[in-house]
Amino acid sequence: MSYIYQEKNRFFAQTAPGLEEATAEELAALGATNVEAQFMGVAFCADKSALYRANYECRLVSRILAPLIDFPYLTENDLYLQALTLKWTDFLKPHQTFAVYATRSKNSQSRHTGYGALKIKDAVADFFLRKFKSQLPTIAAFNAKIPFVNPKKTAVNAVA
């Protein structure tokens, strides 16, 4: 399975509200292309070198996300069903720890980000239950090895 960030070298940099334009300028100066300021972040394209520079040198970014899939969604159950289609073993092994954080876009229909995060967590757990029967990754809010974030109502991302 290939993912959006692999096919398009497309990423999303989360930043504080009001800093989107300054973040876009900083990312462009570090070699990012197709830079587009959005609500609480910046979408951009980057080759591996520019992505590393952005991760290490960008002062205004809290994290850079690698989009896995995007899809239309009406309910949190749609989020669960789509997340269940991912091959989670591409990112996580049964002995590892993971966390899901959720935020929402400015026009999101979702009213509670915690519930969206819970649905993704459920999909990951169900994927591993089906594949490994009794072996599940640990879920931890802090010190997770693999954090997954849903910054927009139509995307599932991994931290780059």
Long-range contacts (C-beta under 8 A, 24 or more apart in sequence): 1-86, 1-87, 1-90, 3-66, 3-67, 3-68, 3-69, 3-90, 4-66, 4-67, 4-68, 4-69, 4-70, 4-155, 5-66, 5-67, 5-68, 5-160, 8-45, 9-45, 9-46, 9-47, 9-51, 10-34, 10-43, 10-44, 10-45, 10-67, 11-43, 11-44, 11-45, 11-46, 11-51, 11-54, 11-64, 11-65, 11-66, 11-67, 11-160, 12-38, 12-41, 12-42, 12-43, 12-44, 12-64, 12-65, 12-67, 12-151, 12-152, 12-155, 12-157, 13-41, 13-42, 13-44, 13-54, 13-58, 13-61, 13-63, 13-64, 13-65, 14-40, 14-41, 14-61, 14-62, 14-63, 14-64, 14-65, 14-103, 14-149, 14-151, 15-40, 15-41, 15-42, 15-60, 15-61, 15-62, 16-40, 16-60, 16-62, 19-60, 22-60, 23-58, 23-60, 23-61, 26-58, 26-59, 26-60, 26-61, 27-54, 27-58, 27-61, 30-54, 30-57, 30-58, 38-105, 39-105, 39-106, 40-103, 40-106, 40-151, 41-151, 51-160, 55-160, 63-149, 63-159, 64-159, 64-160, 65-149, 65-151, 65-157, 65-158, 65-159, 65-160, 66-157, 66-158, 66-159, 66-160, 67-155, 67-156, 67-157, 68-155, 68-156, 68-157, 68-158, 69-155, 69-156, 70-152, 70-154, 70-155, 70-156, 71-154, 72-154, 73-153, 73-154, 74-109, 76-110, 76-115, 76-116, 76-119, 77-119, 79-116, 79-119, 79-120, 79-123, 79-150, 79-156, 80-119, 80-120, 80-122, 80-123, 81-123, 82-156, 83-119, 83-120, 83-123, 83-124, 83-156, 84-123, 84-126, 84-127, 86-123, 86-127, 86-156, 88-124, 88-127, 88-128, 89-131, 91-146, 91-148, 91-158, 92-124, 92-137, 92-145, 92-146, 93-137, 94-128, 94-132, 94-135, 94-136, 94-137, 95-135, 95-137, 96-137, 96-138, 96-145, 96-146, 97-137, 97-138, 97-139, 97-140, 97-143, 97-144, 97-145, 97-146, 98-124, 98-137, 98-138, 98-139, 98-140, 98-144, 98-145, 98-146, 98-147, 98-148, 99-139, 99-140, 99-141, 99-142, 99-144, 99-146, 99-147, 99-148, 100-124, 100-147, 100-148, 100-149, 100-150, 101-147, 101-148, 101-149, 101-150, 102-149, 102-150, 103-149, 103-150, 103-151, 104-151, 104-152, 104-153, 105-151, 105-152, 105-153, 107-153, 108-152, 108-153, 109-153, 110-153, 113-150, 116-150, 116-153, 117-150, 120-148, 120-150, 120-156, 124-148
